[in-house]
Amino acid sequence: MLSQRLAVLTFISLIGCVGCWLSRVMPGQAEDTAVTVAIASVPPLEHIRPNTDLARVTLTALLHGKPLDQGQMHVQLLAPPRTLVLSTGFPRVEGTPLLALDTALNHGSLTLQYLFPIRGTYTFDVEITPVPGGPVFAPTSVRQTIRIYEHPVVLRNAWLLIIGLFLLGGITGIIFARSAAARERLLIGAMIGPLLCLYGGLGPLSSVSADTGHTEKVAEATPAHQVVRGDHGWELAIHASPAPAAVGHLVQCAIWLRQNGEVFPGMTEVWLEVANQEEDHTVLGTHLLAPQGQTAQRVQLYDGAPHTVTITVRPVGGEEYMVAPLTAVLSLDVVALHPPVAVQIRMMAILLGVLVVGMVVGFCVPRPSKEQAGA
């Protein structure tokens, strides 16, 4: 019996010694995947209004809690999924990719200015991979979500529309209930009138949601390719495809920095800015680092209006750092698409339902008796 106890204790001690030895031989084995991403925003996320506030969002890659100085980051931003009830201002954008950016890490972070188009929960898919000469860690994929709330003015207008339709239906129901003699004559007029008002109200709403009015300009789009030449054989070439752009789809901006006809092999700074010409405001602005003078960045132009894409590049390091930046500007038209038929039918059904509920409530309002009417 004593020998069995000694054998068990010896076995447990052996396991403990092996565990301690492994922890010393392979330090940080469990920490190799300790790459996280922190998201900060100015203004704070809860104060950002969609399609109004240009937010400054910073994504910071952390290795063991400290900023990762060297590495490659790929960021994809997905729009909120399609809503089940009320549609957003850009139905074609819902559930689609908005950005796909690649950059070498600069002090562990990527900062971008972005105009979030719609309300809802956005998803950042971030992939971080090591680079030669940098910290060693396992390639990591991180998914982070942020929520943008609806603009208070849009909420107010939506409630005013719903309340107005309900009251209109209620008045119509009261007319039906209290005008028994004229009920048959008023039936057609009372039904057609609210329906015309409903369709009249849906007209402007559909035009805003569809974001139409620019499709006729697509044929006049300028070529989405430009070459800018600088001193000492430096050359910047950019090409955007497809052109014209379409709401709901990414546009790829391919960038080349060449010297004497050869792609620059070193680190390159890239400034990317996208502006809505019609609204005269910035949609996207960011500073990226490309491992060499060739890169491709993708962005969705979600508003059906002409946009300007401005790209500035400069080589980094050595004597090349003194080279003056080169800037190229592209003008892109965007094909505006109507909302999906299912979204239009759903919106009409909801608003018509509010009108009908109001009519039922108005019809059920107690009518005054003859004695009360005479009094």
Steps between C-alpha positions, in 0.01 A plus 500: 500500500783736592681415179190593294476839670870563437453409132207743462691781669803434283285509184336831599838654582636386165211666316558823692870502417430440129246785498747742660772396256272556198395842626867602525606349169209653304432836666215700349362199308149594609573866439593460133138569412473795739448750217198721559348805333372807683265747332474866600290772341467877504222594557400201716305233315176575684510861374570427131207574269491296176564686175564819701804474730848430365639265765870452573540127571829349619565125496799403715662156483628388840749220566492397866327830574758721326471664153639278225762709320560267208252288311253502214135585557201433273173668601159430355193697611156344449180705505219406740280213377164564338239616746184301568262793539585856395754541224804727525584791272719278277331157467748380236787555746360274773713191557765593239875565542583869534880497529790262439831661595854361525778672691826439678459592865613846612536507878257212508199689370294596197303825513225587257241771469174350385142607443288205612204485259222329700399403851566155642781268604816518287756219492877547478682188382870552571779266389849557645805312371870520599767644273868405466707666769198579716353336811413134467134409546243280335289658224188621674145584390292723725134601459377814674157662481388857559150647503391826341162638607245668278496876455241654738352709218439189289332329795282805558392517136422127495281532809325806356419305184367203697292717732366702207389185315341363817304822557394511135374144528323580825316798349395286203371230736298753697342629178398145410354435843301824536377552144293189446281670242794620293718197568464349155568828322801577717644151485688536174612858562606431858709203396660657196586824680717345772662267249594795280643676803692186588649464154574873492692466825683194375619683189755726673588223745577257217707759317710557810540130572578415141753782481422555133545795269856445380460199275476715190854631562663159491563504127708818540741350756863589447755221449594350838873503431758768555879532490688782676869556430743671735869585507789255462292234324238456773153407382165431670234295320154420636220297348147457638277212397224446427412840358241634544454374855177346626331529838545178696829402332864574578721708273864392487762774484828355370804719573851488353798715597778460247847644450646482151229254402561257790269453798655652810608204719495675838242613753252752358264741673151526351238763583153409375206742502153451352263797475137531394494777240129569526491527881851652511618290793759231569380141508832329577847616595789281614880465507641161397844341474572268207799262525594605148385747238210287383175446690124468449232642731125450468213722606127517432346826377156458654345831389384534139691821431833591334797436727860615499777257597825673595815292551834638617811282529857546618790255541620441855855473626845598380553771238164415344327656800593842363299438182202734467166316537309419181124551489242363256128576492228286344137596444258207523129486432286259699208301362201552730282189538138484612428326831415128472135433417458306825609806699256728317210255548585460868508877559168548318342214696614649832370848423176367353461283811533809722230672292265201525551467877411867536183446295398204720559700818303796361214274393481348850478837677159508679241705311285747697139388553205696361420638849859624539496644150169679569623637830 
